[in-house]
Amino acid sequence: MKIVPMQEIHLDKLAQLEQMCFSHPWSRQALGEELSNPAAVFLVAVEEDTVLGYAGMHVVYGEGYIDNIAVFPAARRKGVGRRLIEALVDWMEHHEGVFLTLEVRPSNEAAVLLYQSIGFREVGRRKGFYQDPEEDALLMTRDC
C-alpha cells in the first residue's frame, strides 16, 4: 500500500466512496476543487491501481483540521485508516504544524479508538453537529 497525494485520476472513486460513507457526501467537484487549494492536504491510499481510501485536511497557520477519512469496506480493518491518519500527522510534523483536530460521531467507536491510539484526545463536544441521524460530535485533538 502506498499513500499518495490526491490527483484528478482518483476523483471518481473518491466521490463514490463519499456516497458510500457519509450522509452528506462531498461531490466529485468539491473534491476536485481541493486539488488547487493551497490550504488542502488530501492523501489517497492505493494498492497497485486500486483506491483503498483517502484522508483530507486543511491547514492554516500550523493548525490542521481533518475533514474526512474514508476507507472502502473491503479494505477496512487492514490498517488503511491508520496509515492515512499517520501520513497526515507526519505531514504536519514535517511542516511545523502545531496540532491536528477532527470531529467524530461518538457512535463510531472503532474510529474513536483508532484516533485515541494515534494520540488524539477528546477536548469537547459539538452539540447536534451531525444530521441524518442527528448526533453530537466528539472534538478530538492531537499535538504535533
ZILIN-V630274 format. One line per field, one symbol per residue. phi: phi as a letter, one per 30 degrees, with the letter a starting at -180 (. if undefined). burial: + if it has 16 or more other C-alpha atoms within 10 Angstrom, else -. Layout:
phi: ???
burial: ???
This chain:
phi: .ccbddbedddddddddeddcbdbdddedddddddcddccbcbbcbbhccdclabbbcbbhicccddbbbbeedcdibideeddddddeeedddchdcacbacbdeddeddedddddcjdbdblbcdidcbhcdadcdcbbbdc
burial: --+--+---++-+++-++-------+++--++-++----+++++++----+++++++++--+++++-+++++-------++++++-+++--+----+-+++++++-----++--+----+++--+----+----++++++++++
